Amino acid sequence: MAAIFDEIVIKGMRIRNRLVRSATWEGMCDPDGRPTEKLITLYSKLALGGIGLMTTGYAFVTPEGKQLAGKLGINTDAFKGDYKRLVNTVHDSGGAIAIQLVHAGGQAIPDNAGGELVAPSAVMVAHYQAKPKELSLKQILEIINAFGEGAYRAREYGFDAVQLHAAHGYLLNQFLSPHTNLRKDEYGGDIENRSRFVMEVYKKVRTKVGDDFPVMIKMNCADNMDGGLQIDDGLYVAKRLSDAGIDAIEVSSGNSASGIKNGPLRMRVNRPEKEGWNMPYALKVKASVNCPVMVVGGFRSYEVCEKAVKDDGIDYITMSRPLIREPDLASRWKRGDTTKARCISCNRCFKPGAEEGGIYCVAEKDERDKQH
Ligand SMILES: Cc1cc2nc3c(=O)[nH]c(=O)nc-3n(C[C@H](O)[C@H](O)[C@H](O)COP(=O)(O)O)c2cc1C
């Protein structure tokens, strides 16, 4: 069995250990989605901090798929120079970087998306602002092509991999979920039909980047809510993607409608028993697929991460919030200081992302302010 600091190579992408930064929106881009120097500096810090692979915050493939402000855009060639600088900085700092591709669908924010929202069906998502319009078949094809174009650009710019965002209630997850997909055509109904969009996006991306480039997916294996995607259907999709050649599946679950206790961003992860809440799903996925499996959700202790990799055979542990507070967590653990991550899972990091031009750990700032 592998150990946390074992290297792995996927199609030429060298990952120096089993710790991965899960995609994390930073709120550090220009309004049109152009990456800024602030973002590049953050990625450089993460690379120098020893993480094996980092995934960018979600990048929109078409403007109407945009959600939070300050989000990356991969919908145009206009940012080519900025992206190349970003990727080169990460590589020069010893890191590897994947870009996460997204369309937010019915979870887009109208002011940021520039108009009407679109989704598999006209279903308003809990906690979001507007009822989307059902996508036409023509629009579905356009979005599939936009994912392909985004992935093509990513490879051109030097990214090591792309990751499709099919988790947390965004468009790909909306198609998979019977809660948001009420379509009567070939994209709706049973799971074979509901997974058609995801499979077509994957195939288009694969065609655009070639067989020798890593294409990964972060997917909800279950929505953790009545009427949402259930684990058996999630496993069906994972297996189909694995059979079709996906290079890694990152297991997540929940969305805004499943509530904070069952959602993707649980709070107060203050005991080892609360950590790694997607492990039961990840173990089932691991038993069903042939590709590497990553798992996200509340990993905080070195021992919990080590057990998942060493004893349970999970290929990678991915983390988001702990790395906002400690971008050098991987190096710290590697040096032998294996005390748990200092993140207290309070979710206050979102606010400065929206209001102050970029996320940071508010709990840490409060602690520092109290000391002075
Ligand atoms: C500020 C912030 C931004 C996030 N942005 C994304 C994102 O862009 N894409 C994504 O798949 N998940 C995103 N997430 C969810 C995380 O990747 C992760 O799934 C979740 O926080 C649980 O992992 P953790 O306990 O290690 O934080 C975000 C989380 C936070 C706190």
The ligand as a Tripos MOL2 file, in Angstrom:
@<TRIPOS>MOLECULE
LIG
   31    33     1     0     0
SMALL
NO_CHARGES

@<TRIPOS>ATOM
      1 C1        -13.6220   29.2640   -0.1110 C.3       1 LIG1
      2 C2        -13.9920   27.9510   -0.7520 C.ar      1 LIG1
      3 C3        -14.1200   27.8720   -2.1190 C.ar      1 LIG1
      4 C4        -14.4440   26.6510   -2.7410 C.ar      1 LIG1
      5 N1        -14.4700   26.5800   -4.0980 N.ar      1 LIG1
      6 C5        -14.6470   25.3850   -4.7110 C.ar      1 LIG1
      7 C6        -14.4930   25.2530   -6.1210 C.ar      1 LIG1
      8 O1        -14.1680   26.2030   -6.8360 O.2       1 LIG1
      9 N2        -14.7040   24.0220   -6.6640 N.ar      1 LIG1
     10 C7        -15.0030   22.9310   -5.8940 C.ar      1 LIG1
     11 O2        -15.1470   21.8300   -6.4360 O.2       1 LIG1
     12 N3        -15.1510   23.0260   -4.5690 N.ar      1 LIG1
     13 C8        -14.9440   24.2130   -3.9540 C.ar      1 LIG1
     14 N4        -14.9930   24.2920   -2.5910 N.ar      1 LIG1
     15 C9        -15.2550   23.0670   -1.8050 C.3       1 LIG1
     16 C10       -13.9360   22.3930   -1.4450 C.3       1 LIG1
     17 O3        -13.1750   22.0190   -2.5700 O.3       1 LIG1
     18 C11       -14.1630   21.1000   -0.6100 C.3       1 LIG1
     19 O4        -14.8910   20.1710   -1.3800 O.3       1 LIG1
     20 C12       -14.8850   21.3790    0.7130 C.3       1 LIG1
     21 O5        -14.4200   22.5930    1.2910 O.3       1 LIG1
     22 C13       -14.6480   20.2530    1.7380 C.3       1 LIG1
     23 O6        -13.2610   20.0310    1.9290 O.3       1 LIG1
     24 P1        -12.4240   20.6220    3.1910 P.3       1 LIG1
     25 O7        -13.0950   20.0890    4.4280 O.co2     1 LIG1
     26 O8        -11.0480   20.0910    2.9770 O.co2     1 LIG1
     27 O9        -12.5040   22.0940    3.1240 O.co2     1 LIG1
     28 C14       -14.6700   25.4990   -1.9460 C.ar      1 LIG1
     29 C15       -14.5460   25.5970   -0.5630 C.ar      1 LIG1
     30 C16       -14.1940   26.7980    0.0370 C.ar      1 LIG1
     31 C17       -14.0340   26.8630    1.5280 C.3       1 LIG1
@<TRIPOS>BOND
     1     1     2 1
     2     2     3 ar
     3     2    30 ar
     4     3     4 ar
     5     4     5 ar
     6     4    28 ar
     7     5     6 ar
     8     6     7 ar
     9     6    13 1
    10     7     8 2
    11     7     9 ar
    12     9    10 ar
    13    10    11 2
    14    10    12 ar
    15    12    13 ar
    16    13    14 ar
    17    14    15 1
    18    14    28 ar
    19    15    16 1
    20    16    17 1
    21    16    18 1
    22    18    19 1
    23    18    20 1
    24    20    21 1
    25    20    22 1
    26    22    23 1
    27    23    24 1
    28    24    25 2
    29    24    26 1
    30    24    27 1
    31    28    29 ar
    32    29    30 ar
    33    30    31 1
@<TRIPOS>SUBSTRUCTURE
     1 LIG1         1 GROUP 0 **** ****
